[in-house]
Amino acid sequence: MSGRIVEAEAYVPGDAACHAFRGPTPRNRSLFLERGHAYVYFIYGSFFMLNVSGEVKGTGAGVLLRGLEPLEGTDLMRFRRDAVRLEDLTRGPGRLAEAMWIERDLDGVDLCGPGSLWLGAEVRPAGEIGTSVRIGLTKEIDRPLRFYERGNRFVSGPRRLNV
């Protein structure tokens, strides 16, 4: 399976909304790895989410992957998600993780090295990039740290944020 990342949210050092804000714990230790590692966590008692560590080793920060445009393996993604509409496969961080079979065992994986989950080069240039506030937060809610490809049908969130 493969896809293009079309939506992400940044969680920077010192950000009260970042899981790393209070320092390393057994749950968030992957956010403190060298940039390019997976931080996978279970949330709301129902689904996993995937972040990519984004700083030097020892500094906690990351990027939440919120939307993915499927490129290959959509039949397998549909099987994993039991979704009918193509747009519903990977639009939103929980759907993305479920469709791509991302679970806790991938926490800490080096996404820049060989393995079952990795980041690759863009297959085509990104369209115009939009920014907005992040979605679903109660802290640091006014920071414009969400980035998305404008007009892409695999971007999640309310329409008012996707203009």
Secondary structure, DSSP 8 states (H G I E B T S, - for coil): -EEEEEEEEEE-TT-TTSTTTT---TTTGGGGSSSSBEEEEEETTTEEEEEEE-SSTT---EEEEEEEEEEE-HHHHHHHHT-SSGGGTTBSHHHHHHHTT--GGGTT-BTTSSSSS-----SS----EEEE--SS-SSSTT---EEEETT-TT--S-GGG--
